[in-house]
C-alpha cells in the first residue's frame, strides 16, 4: 500500500494534520484514512505497525518527539 521509503513521510503528514499527540496506532489509522481506507482491519494496522514504530523511534529528537513516558508512546512533530 505504501511505497518503500515513504512510511515516515506519510506518518509526518498524519502528525501535521493532528492537533494533539498521536499514538503509533492513531498515526497508522490516519495514514490509511488518507489513502481512502476509512475502516482499516486489525491486520492492515498490524502489518504497518513495526515499520511506522521503527521510523518514529529512529527520528525521535530529530523530526518527531516522544511525549511522556507512558505506554502507548505518543508522538508530535518536533517544534
C-alpha positions in Angstrom: 0.0 0.0 0.0 2.9 2.4 0.7 6.0 2.5 -1.4 9.3 1.6 0.0 10.8 4.5 2.0 7.6 6.5 2.3 6.2 5.4 5.7 7.9 8.1 7.7 6.8 10.8 5.3 3.2 9.6 5.5 3.5 9.4 9.3 4.7 13.0 9.3 1.7 14.1 7.3 -0.6 12.4 9.8 1.1 14.1 12.7 1.0 17.5 11.0 -2.8 17.2 10.5 -3.4 16.3 14.1 -3.8 18.9 16.8 -2.6 16.6 19.6 0.0 13.9 20.2 -0.9 10.6 18.5 -0.1 7.0 19.3 1.5 4.9 16.6 -1.8 3.2 16.0 -3.6 6.5 15.6 -0.9 7.6 13.1 -1.4 4.4 11.1 -5.2 4.8 11.0 -4.8 8.4 9.9 -2.3 7.2 7.2 -4.7 4.6 5.9 -7.7 7.0 6.0 -5.7 9.4 3.9 -5.4 6.6 1.4 -9.2 6.0 1.4 -9.4 3.1 3.9 -11.8 4.6 6.4 -12.3 1.4 8.4 -8.9 -0.4 8.4 -8.8 -4.0 9.6 -6.7 -5.1 12.5 -4.4 -6.9 10.1 -3.8 -3.8 8.0 -2.9 -1.8 11.1 -0.7 -4.6 12.4 1.2 -5.0 9.1 2.3 -1.4 9.2 2.9 -1.1 12.9 6.5 -2.3 13.0 7.7 -0.1 10.2 6.0 3.1 11.5 7.1 2.5 15.1 10.7 1.9 14.0 10.6 5.1 11.8 9.3 7.2 14.6 11.9 5.8 17.1 14.7 6.4 14.6 13.7 10.1 14.1 12.9 10.7 17.8 14.6 14.0 18.7 15.2 15.0 15.1 11.8 15.4 13.3 9.5 14.0 15.9 9.5 13.8 19.7 8.0 11.3 22.1 5.6 12.9 24.5 5.5 11.5 28.0 6.9 8.2 29.3 3.8 6.1 29.4 2.6 3.3 27.1 1.4 3.6 24.4 4.0 6.1 23.1 2.6 9.3 21.8 4.3 11.4 19.1 4.4 15.0 18.0 6.2 16.9 15.2 9.3 18.5 16.8 8.7 22.2 17.5 
